[in-house]
Amino acid sequence: MQFTMDITAENKLLISLSHGDEQAFFALYDQYSHALFSTIFRMVKDRQVSEEIVQDVFLKVWQKRSTIDPTRSFKSWIFTIAKNDVITWYRKLAKEAAMQENLYQHFEQLYLMEKEVDIEEKQSALLEKALNTLSERRREIFVLCKIEQKSYEEVAKQLHISVSTVSNAMVKSNQHIRQFVQDHYEEILTILVTFYFF
């Protein structure tokens, strides 16, 4: 995400905001709200929820304006507030099937995400733990299909098995991975939100 506001100009706005200047507040809102919405939407996949979280973030900014430190990163502050709001939203809806499916779809993306240094170890450990719920053969098929992104036909040819065998293995594997996501909801949520917001 790119921000073009000059640091000195932003510091002035933050000082003004800390003294209750509404124009400074709206200038900062205009500068950051779009990028904040985009990041939140990537995670929650719901426009209304994303808009509500953005509004909540800036409501908190206004409520806490007197405590703002102009020397600290405003961007980091509001994105941290948003990150916590997203985690809270997921936790409230954790038992809903739609939310479990939502998180599962994000979890699948972990196979393909370029690893960030600060979460690489946790990401690798989590994926390894998930794969360990599968039998050796299903794990082999799952890795080829999901992580190496080979077609069922390619995997069948490589392993000298039928396409239906690959398909059946993937159905069973996905069931195990979905259960893993349910059982490790909090851990997965923390890693995913950290990935999206930083």
Rosetta blueprint (number, residue, H / E / L):
1 M L
2 Q L
3 F L
4 T L
5 M L
6 D L
7 I H
8 T H
9 A H
10 E H
11 N H
12 K H
13 L H
14 L H
15 I H
16 S H
17 L H
18 S H
19 H L
20 G L
21 D L
22 E H
23 Q H
24 A H
25 F H
26 F H
27 A H
28 L H
29 Y H
30 D H
31 Q H
32 Y H
33 S H
34 H H
35 A H
36 L H
37 F H
38 S H
39 T H
40 I H
41 F H
42 R H
43 M H
44 V H
45 K L
46 D L
47 R H
48 Q H
49 V H
50 S H
51 E H
52 E H
53 I H
54 V H
55 Q H
56 D H
57 V H
58 F H
59 L H
60 K H
61 V H
62 W H
63 Q H
64 K L
65 R H
66 S H
67 T H
68 I L
69 D L
70 P L
71 T L
72 R L
73 S L
74 F H
75 K H
76 S H
77 W H
78 I H
79 F H
80 T H
81 I H
82 A H
83 K H
84 N H
85 D H
86 V H
87 I H
88 T H
89 W H
90 Y H
91 R H
92 K H
93 L L
94 A L
95 K L
96 E L
97 A H
98 A H
99 M H
100 Q H
101 E H
102 N H
103 L H
104 Y H
105 Q H
106 H H
107 F H
108 E H
109 Q H
110 L L
111 Y L
112 L L
113 M L
114 E L
115 K L
116 E L
117 V L
118 D L
119 I L
120 E H
121 E H
122 K H
123 Q H
124 S H
125 A H
126 L H
127 L H
128 E H
129 K H
130 A H
131 L H
132 N L
133 T L
134 L L
135 S L
136 E H
137 R H
138 R H
139 R H
140 E H
141 I H
142 F H
143 V H
144 L H
145 C H
146 K H
147 I H
148 E L
149 Q L
150 K L
151 S L
152 Y H
153 E H
154 E H
155 V H
156 A H
157 K H
158 Q H
159 L H
160 H L
161 I L
162 S L
163 V H
164 S H
165 T H
166 V H
167 S H
168 N H
169 A H
170 M H
171 V H
172 K H
173 S H
174 N H
175 Q H
176 H H
177 I H
178 R H
179 Q H
180 F H
181 V H
182 Q H
183 D H
184 H L
185 Y H
186 E H
187 E H
188 I H
189 L H
190 T H
191 I H
192 L H
193 V H
194 T H
195 F H
196 Y H
197 F H
198 F L
